[in-house]
């Protein structure tokens, strides 16, 4: 957000100020103040004009400036009303050298999940892809996926949803026993060399303010579970949590364990080497799943995980 506009909002948030008072405080012309006020109004900021001057009444918009305002994380927001894929756009930005950019869209027309599966991304959801340039080895990249799943889960729980994490990259809402409905998914992509990550994008899709009948039977939404959420605030909490965990990767796995639905479950892991069935007992420091099988413990770094009913 333009720094002058940010300063204007901060000034009038404490009470009304006149145009001349703002001009003097910010050392700009009165005409510049008026232009910035009008630009803020066009961006969805509710600024009232009264006898005592301008007064900030709040923001209900869902766009880049609105999400950036009050965001306690170092991300620039690139907002689209509609885009083919936030991950595709994030990958383009990463290839151009960008860092700490969150590509946010009201809807995606070409969303995709793991293994190129189609991901429905209608208006009302939270579709965001974050570009990072972490100074980590490729082996630690999966921790960014786990960090995102923890951040989503915590934001959803703050919104009143009993969200849990299913390994490796789904946020779900338990129904009973081993059953659950999917609330959110994550798709992480990266470019790098041996021993070094050049860039990494984490694509996040959350079924937020979407009707349940617009989703598959195996999915749910924040609206269906607890009512509509303020998407602006939700995205801010999500990005702030993700930034906090990516800045302290040692804290990711303990937080993931705290919210995990998979641990303690009997699971089947679909992997190229063949299915693996056993009890999920832990995750490693790099995010791999530890499974206790009839033949001993095995560690799985990738694969589709299905929760099975107890024998």
Secondary structure by P-SEA (a helix, b strand, c coil): ccaaaaaaaaaaccccccaaaaaaaacccaaaaaaaaaaaaaaccccccccccbbbcccccccccccccccccccccccccccccaaaaaaaaaaacccccccccccccccccccccbbbbcccbbbbbbbbbccccccccaaaaaaaaaaaaaaaaaacccccccccbbbbbbccccbbbbcbbbbbbbccccccccbbbbbbbbbccccccccccccccccccccccaaaaaaaaaaaaaaaaaacccaaaaaaaaaccccccbbbbbccccccccccccccccbbbbbbccccbbbbcccbbbbbccc
